[in-house]
Amino acid sequence: MSEPTKDQKIWQVVMAVPEGRVVSYGQVAAMAGLGRQARYIGKALGKLPAGHAVPWYRVIRSNGQIAFPEGSDHYREQVSRLSAEGVEVVNGRVSMSRFRW
């Protein structure tokens, strides 16, 4: 069996994030063994194939902020999905002290 790709390692980490919890891009990078490659995490999540089950919306900035521009479709979808899991989003931010995995 072949070694998982960098993207697959990232997706595996995100799949492990429990419902109602969030992680930062940097946390995902560290947990995937990618050191300080936080900026790459968003690129990898953007490559997810159609019909995937990876909970990409549980990944946010280290300060708790949603990375998508406020009002965009992705922003609204992320807020909606997080709220449905009980994660409180106020002014585009999540309390990392309350909801970080």
C-alpha positions as CSV (number, residue, x, y, z in Angstrom):
1,M,0.0,0.0,0.0
2,S,1.4,3.4,-0.9
3,E,2.1,6.2,1.5
4,P,-0.7,8.8,1.7
5,T,-0.1,12.1,-0.2
6,K,0.3,15.4,1.7
7,D,-3.4,16.2,0.8
8,Q,-4.6,12.8,2.0
9,K,-2.8,13.3,5.4
10,I,-4.5,16.7,5.8
11,W,-7.9,15.2,4.9
12,Q,-7.4,12.4,7.4
13,V,-6.6,14.9,10.2
14,V,-9.7,17.0,9.4
15,M,-11.9,13.8,9.3
16,A,-10.8,13.2,12.9
17,V,-12.1,16.5,14.2
18,P,-15.1,15.8,16.4
19,E,-18.5,17.3,15.7
20,G,-18.9,20.6,17.6
21,R,-15.1,21.3,17.6
22,V,-12.8,23.4,15.4
23,V,-9.1,23.4,14.6
24,S,-6.8,26.0,13.2
25,Y,-5.0,25.7,9.9
26,G,-1.7,25.5,11.9
27,Q,-3.0,22.7,14.1
28,V,-4.0,20.6,11.1
29,A,-0.5,21.2,9.5
30,A,1.2,20.1,12.7
31,M,-1.0,17.1,13.2
32,A,-0.5,16.0,9.6
33,G,3.3,16.2,10.1
34,L,3.7,19.2,7.9
35,G,5.3,21.5,10.4
36,R,4.5,25.2,9.8
37,Q,2.7,24.8,6.4
38,A,-0.6,26.2,7.6
39,R,-1.1,28.2,4.3
40,Y,-1.1,24.9,2.4
41,I,-4.1,23.5,4.4
42,G,-6.6,25.7,2.7
43,K,-5.2,24.8,-0.8
44,A,-5.6,21.0,0.1
45,L,-9.1,21.5,1.4
46,G,-9.9,23.4,-1.9
47,K,-9.0,20.2,-3.8
48,L,-11.5,18.0,-2.1
49,P,-13.4,15.9,-4.7
50,A,-17.1,16.3,-5.2
51,G,-19.2,14.3,-2.8
52,H,-16.5,14.1,-0.1
53,A,-17.4,13.7,3.6
54,V,-14.5,15.8,4.9
55,P,-15.8,18.4,7.4
56,W,-13.7,21.3,5.9
57,Y,-15.9,23.8,7.7
58,R,-14.3,22.8,11.1
59,V,-11.0,24.5,10.1
60,I,-10.6,28.2,10.9
61,R,-7.9,30.7,11.5
62,S,-5.9,30.5,14.7
63,N,-7.6,33.6,16.1
64,G,-11.0,31.9,15.6
65,Q,-11.9,33.9,12.5
66,I,-13.6,32.3,9.5
67,A,-11.2,32.8,6.6
68,F,-13.8,33.3,3.9
69,P,-15.0,36.9,3.1
70,E,-18.0,37.8,5.2
71,G,-21.2,37.4,3.1
72,S,-19.7,35.0,0.6
73,D,-21.4,31.7,-0.1
74,H,-18.5,29.7,1.5
75,Y,-18.7,32.0,4.6
76,R,-22.5,31.5,4.9
77,E,-22.1,27.7,4.5
78,Q,-19.4,27.5,7.1
79,V,-21.3,29.5,9.6
80,S,-24.4,27.5,9.0
81,R,-22.7,24.1,9.3
82,L,-20.8,25.1,12.5
83,S,-24.0,26.5,14.0
84,A,-25.8,23.3,13.2
85,E,-23.2,21.5,15.3
86,G,-23.5,23.8,18.3
87,V,-20.5,25.9,17.5
88,E,-21.3,29.6,18.3
89,V,-20.1,32.0,15.6
90,V,-20.2,35.7,16.6
91,N,-19.2,38.4,14.1
92,G,-17.4,35.8,12.0
93,R,-15.4,34.4,15.0
94,V,-15.5,31.2,17.1
95,S,-14.2,31.1,20.7
96,M,-11.1,29.0,20.4
97,S,-11.0,28.6,24.2
98,R,-14.5,27.0,24.1
99,F,-14.5,25.1,20.8
100,R,-10.9,24.2,19.9
101,W,-10.3,20.5,19.6
